[in-house]
Amino acid sequence: MTQRNRKKADEIGRSAARKKAARDNPGPSPLRGIGVFGMIGWAVAVPTVGGAFLGLWLDRVRPQDFSWTIALILGGVAIGAFLAWVWIDKEKGE
């Protein structure tokens, strides 16, 4: 085998190895990022809206000097932020 043929064979081997590595480890999908944003949004929105509805009901049933609605919306945002933080931390660890 000549030197030129050997270089060509090595080049083909490296190219094949790169293609195999890219196929075996495709990397993160752009759609996964959209899914992450959706999951974070739901993690914050559901407790916040739930707190708002519960607060409206409590304001009618058990009125206080403070607004149950505002207090439970803030509580829902805090819980949602915590859930989103835990979920992101778990995803980052993988």
C-alpha positions as CSV (number, residue, x, y, z in Angstrom):
1,M,0.0,0.0,0.0
2,T,1.4,3.4,-0.9
3,Q,1.7,6.3,1.4
4,R,-1.1,8.1,-0.5
5,N,-3.5,5.2,-0.2
6,R,-2.7,4.8,3.5
7,K,-3.5,8.5,4.2
8,K,-6.7,8.1,2.3
9,A,-7.7,5.0,4.3
10,D,-6.9,6.8,7.5
11,E,-9.0,9.7,6.5
12,I,-11.9,7.5,5.6
13,G,-11.5,5.7,9.0
14,R,-11.6,9.0,10.9
15,S,-14.6,10.2,9.0
16,A,-16.4,6.9,9.7
17,A,-15.6,7.1,13.4
18,R,-16.9,10.8,13.5
19,K,-20.1,9.7,11.8
20,K,-20.6,6.8,14.2
21,A,-19.9,9.0,17.3
22,A,-22.5,11.6,16.0
23,R,-25.0,8.8,15.4
24,D,-24.5,7.3,18.8
25,N,-24.6,10.6,20.7
26,P,-26.9,12.9,18.8
27,G,-26.9,15.7,21.4
28,P,-29.9,17.6,22.7
29,S,-32.8,18.2,20.5
30,P,-34.1,21.7,19.9
31,L,-37.6,20.4,20.7
32,R,-36.4,19.3,24.1
33,G,-35.8,23.0,25.0
34,I,-39.4,23.8,24.1
35,G,-40.5,21.0,26.3
36,V,-38.4,22.3,29.2
37,F,-40.0,25.7,28.8
38,G,-43.4,24.1,28.8
39,M,-42.7,22.0,31.9
40,I,-41.4,25.0,33.8
41,G,-44.5,27.0,32.7
42,W,-46.9,24.4,33.9
43,A,-44.9,23.9,37.2
44,V,-45.4,27.6,38.0
45,A,-48.9,28.2,36.4
46,V,-50.8,25.3,38.0
47,P,-50.1,26.1,41.7
48,T,-50.6,29.8,41.0
49,V,-54.0,29.4,39.4
50,G,-55.0,26.8,42.0
51,G,-54.0,29.3,44.7
52,A,-56.1,32.0,43.0
53,F,-59.2,29.8,42.8
54,L,-58.8,28.6,46.4
55,G,-58.2,32.2,47.5
56,L,-61.4,33.5,45.8
57,W,-63.4,30.7,47.5
58,L,-61.9,31.4,50.9
59,D,-62.5,35.2,50.5
60,R,-66.2,34.4,50.0
61,V,-66.4,31.7,52.7
62,R,-64.0,33.1,55.4
63,P,-63.3,36.8,54.9
64,Q,-60.3,38.1,56.8
65,D,-58.5,41.5,57.1
66,F,-56.1,40.3,54.4
67,S,-56.9,38.9,50.9
68,W,-56.7,35.2,50.7
69,T,-56.5,35.4,46.9
70,I,-53.3,37.5,46.9
71,A,-51.7,35.4,49.7
72,L,-52.4,32.1,47.9
73,I,-51.3,33.5,44.5
74,L,-48.0,34.4,46.1
75,G,-47.8,31.0,47.8
76,G,-48.6,29.3,44.5
77,V,-45.8,31.3,42.7
78,A,-43.4,30.3,45.5
79,I,-44.4,26.6,45.3
80,G,-44.2,26.7,41.5
81,A,-40.8,28.3,41.5
82,F,-39.6,25.7,43.9
83,L,-41.0,22.8,41.8
84,A,-39.4,24.3,38.6
85,W,-36.1,24.7,40.4
86,V,-36.1,21.1,41.6
87,W,-37.1,19.9,38.1
88,I,-34.3,21.9,36.4
89,D,-31.8,20.7,38.9
90,K,-32.8,17.1,38.3
91,E,-32.6,17.6,34.5
92,K,-29.2,19.3,34.8
93,G,-27.8,16.3,36.7
94,E,-28.6,13.8,33.9
